Amino acid sequence: MTTTTTSSLRRWLLAAALASALPLSANARDVELLNVSYDVARELYKDINPAFVAEYKKQTGETVTIKQSHAASSKQARAVADGLEASVVTMNQANDIDFLADKGLVSKDWAKKFPDHAAPYYSTMVFLVRKGNPKNIHDWPDLAKPGVQVVIPNPKTAGNGRYTYLAAWGSVLKKGGSEAQARELVKGIFKNVPILDAGGRAATTTFTQRQIGDALVTFENEVNLVRAEFGGNFDVVYPKVSILAESPVAVVDKVVDRKGVRKEATAYLNFLYTPEGQEIGAKHFLRVRNQAVMKKYAANYQPITLFSVDELFGGWQKAQKTHFDDGGEFDKIYQSK
């Protein structure tokens, strides 16, 4: 065989090899997901996302890119309803996902699509106070005392604002008090709120960096992250009774089906329930469903009596209508401040 013939053969073989490789390249999927989440979950998903991407690549050979969007929970739900193309939503209350289900974006039975009512993590509402607790704040009634300033995000826009409101109200009912007594306590607390930030992270900034307020009421995981960042400048106070604050998740059906990414979006949310996903949640001071992981990180949590929204308020939809819809209890209380 001549040199010219050999060279031509090599070029032909190379071209054939490249041609045979094209279908493989065409079949390889580079998928992008958008996780629309509440604002104090930023750090959690900064750790969850690369862990999931690596695991999914290992299992399937597929490259998934995950983008994040964070703001107040209800604001995020409205953004998705208005066209923000979320593949999944990871919220801090069921009411925001029910809102999307009513809009036809999420399945009506979304809470049955994943274990534990589609809530892989949960938390509760506790107090962050200045070092040494100079205002002697120990329980919900202390937040209503004269001379105490309390930082709470707006219950009309922020999930943790609603949880705080309901936790204070429910603490009275749980101890056998009346609705009227609960209303007076919540009225007294919000009378002491100097500013209503739109979301939980803004409220944390107001308290920790702007140095406004004697107490910040927010999620247990958020106050522990603040303490981890700022060291000994703050103390955490656990009230005697507080609310079960679940973090529900859902696939946004209309988006994933149109984009053909349902498989990847479902795998992403399922990853939250794996031992690795649960351990990442526990490292961020969330209470997790995996009991072995929960036991491993038991030192992160204190025992506390918890009640649910279903138990004392008849579920989120009823609580929303009674307390947070326009003209509801919160509007009446805050307008009379």
N, C-alpha and C positions, 0 to 999 in steps of 0.2 A: 504494500500500500504506500502510495506516495505521500510526501509531506502535506501537499495541498489537500488530498483526500482525507488524511487524518485530521487536519485542522477543520475541514468542513463537517466531519463526523462529530468532532467535539462540540462545535457550535450547535449542531442539530440536537445532540444529547442534552446540552445545557438548555436550549429552548424548550425541549420536551419536558425536562425536569421542572422548569419554571411554569410551564403550562399546567402540568399535573398538580402543582402546588396551589394554583389559583383557587380551585374550589375550596380547599382547606382554609385559605385566608378569607374567602367570601363567607364561609360558614362560621368563622370565629366572631363572637358577639362582644362588642364593647358596649356595655349598658350603663346608662346614667340614671340614678334615682334621686329624687328630691324628698328629703325628710323635713316636713314642716312641724316645728316643735315649739314648746313654750320656752320662755327666755332663760330660766335658771337651769335648763338641761344642756347648755352649751358644752360644758366641760365633760359631761357624761358621754355625749355622742362624739366628741373629739377622740375619745378612747375606744368607743364601740366601733366606729366606722372602719378604722384600719384593721382591727381584729377580725371583723366580718369579711372585709375584702380579701385578706390573706387566706382565711379559712375557705371561702367560696372559690377562690382561685385554685386552691389545693384540691378541692373536691371535684370541680367541674372544668378547670382550665379557662374559665371565663373571667374577664376583667370587668369589675363593677366599680363605677365611680359614684360616690355619694356626696351630694351637696346638701347643705343645711340652711334652714331659715328659722330664725328665732325672734319671738316677740311675745307680748302677753297672749295667753292661751286663747281667749275669745277673739281677740284681734286677729290671730292666725286663722281661726276657724272661718271668720268672715272673709279673710283674704282668699282662702281656698274656694269658698262659695262664689267669690267674685272673679275667679279665674286663675289664681295661682296654682300651677299644675303640680301639686303634690302627688308623689307616688304613694307615700304613706304619711299618716299623721300620728304623732306621738305626743299626746296632750297630758294635762294634769287633772282633768275631770271628764267624766262621761258625758256631761251635758254638751260639751263642745263637739263631740263626735255625733251625738244624737242630732244636733243641729245640721250637720253635714248629711246625715242619713235622711233627714226630712227634705233636704234639697236634692236627694236622689244621687248623690256622689258616692255615698258609702252604703253598704248593705244594711238593711234594717236590723238584721240579726248579727251585726258586727261583733257583739260581745261574746258570741258563741264560736267565733272563728279561731280563737286562740285560747289557751288554758287560763284559768283563774279570771274569768270574765274579761279576757283580753287585757289584763293589767299585770305585766311581768314584775313590776316594782310598786311599792307603796311607801308613804311617809306619813308624817303628822305635823301639826302646827305647834311650834315651841317659840320661846322668847330668846332673843339675843339682847343682852344688857351690857352696860359699861362695866369695866373691870371693878370687882368688889361690890357690884349691885348697889350703888349708892342710894337709889330710890326704894330699895327693899321690896322689889317686885318678885312675887312667888306664885301668884295664881291670877286667873282672869279678872277678879274684882279689883286687883291692884292696878290694873291698866286704866280703870275708870276714876282713880283718885285724883283730886285736885293737884295741880302742879306736876303731873306726869305727862310727858309727851310720847305718843306712840306712833311709830311709822308702819303703815299698812298700805299696800297698793289698792287701787280702786276696785271694789268688787264688781263694778259694771264692766270692767275690761280684763281683769286679771283673775285667773283661777285661784291663786293663793290668797287674793283678797276675799273671794267668796268663801274659801275654806276657813279663813280667819273669822269672818263674820259668823258663819254657821257653827264654828267651834265654840265661840264665846256664847252664842245663843243656846246651843245644845248643852253646854256645861251646866247651865241652870236647870234645864229640863231633866238631864241625867241625874241630878241630885234631888229631883222631886219638886223643883220650883215651877212656877206658872209661866205661861206665855208673856204675861204682863211684866213679870220680874225679868224674864230674859230680854224683853224689849228695852227695859230701863238700863240693864247692864250694857247692852250693845250701844245704846244711845250715849251712855256715859263714856264708853271707850272711844267712839268716833268723835265725840266732842273734844277729845284730847289729841286728835290726829291733825298735825299742822299742815300737812300737804298730802294729797292723794296722787301718787305716781301712777302711771298707766300700767306698769308691769312690776314683777317681783325683783328683777335685777336692778331696775331704776330705784326701787325702794331701798335695796341693799346699799347702793351707792349713796343715796341720801343719808343713810344712817352712818355708814362707815367712813365715807370720804368727805361728805359735807358736814358731818358731825351734828346732824339734826336729830333730836329725839333721845329719850331715855331707854326706849325698848323698840326693837324691831320684831314684828311677828311674821314668821315665814316658815318654810318647810324645814324639818329637822335636818335634811341633807344640806340645805343651803347654809344654815347657821354653822354647821360643822365645817363646811368648806371655808367659810369666812374665818373661823377660828384657826384653821390650818394655815391660812394665808397670812393672817395678821398676828398670830401668836397670842400673847397674853393680854391683849387690849380689851378682850370681851369675855363674858361668861355666858353660858347657856343655862336657861331656867326651864324646867319641865313643869307645866301646870299639872294639877291632879288628874284632870280629865281633858281629852282632846279628841280630834276627829280623825277618822281613817281617811287618808288622802291617797287614793289610788292614781296610778299613771297609766291610763288606757291607751291602746294603740289600735290602728286600723289601716287596712289597705284602701286606697281611694280607687274604687273599682273602675269608674269611668275613665280615669287617666291611664291606669296600668293596662287596661284592655285595649285602649286606642293605641298605646305605644308598644304593646306586646311585651310588657315587662312584669306580668303578674307573678311568674315563677320566681324571679329575683326579688321582688318586693316582699313576697310571702316568706322566702328564705331569710331575708333581712330581719323581719319581725320574729320569726322562729328562733333566730340566733340569740335574741334577748333572753330566751328561756334556757339556753344551754348552760352547762356549768361555767364556761368561760364568760358568757354574757352576764350571768348572775354574779360572778365574782367581780366583774368590772362595776356592776351596779353597787355592790356592797362596798367596794373601795371608795365609791362616791357617797357613802353614808346613806344610801337607799336601803330600805328593808326589802328583802328578796323572798321569793317563793321557795327556793331550794333550801331545805332545812339544814343540809350539811354545810352549805355556804353561810347561811345565817348563823349557825353555831360557831363557825370559824371566826366570824367577825362580831361575835356577841358583845365584845367590849365597846363597840361603837354605839350601842343603844342602851337606853334605860327603860325599865318596865314602865308602862303607862296605860291607863284605862282608855280604850278607844271606843267610840261609837261611830256608826255609819250614817250616811245621809238617808239611806233607806229606813233605818231604825227610827230616827227621830223626826224626819221631815217628809217621809212618804216618797222618797226618790228625788232624783235631780230635776225632773221636769216640773214637779210640784213645787220644789224649793225655788226654782228659777222664777216661776210665775208668781209665787207669793212674795218673794223677797227682792228679786233683782230686775224683773221687768219694769219698764217705765211706769211710774206711779205706785210701785210696790213698797214694801216695808223699808228697804234701804233708802229710797228716795225720800220718804216721809221723815225718816230719822235724820238724814244728812241735811235736808232743807231746814229742819228745825234747830240745827246746830247753833 
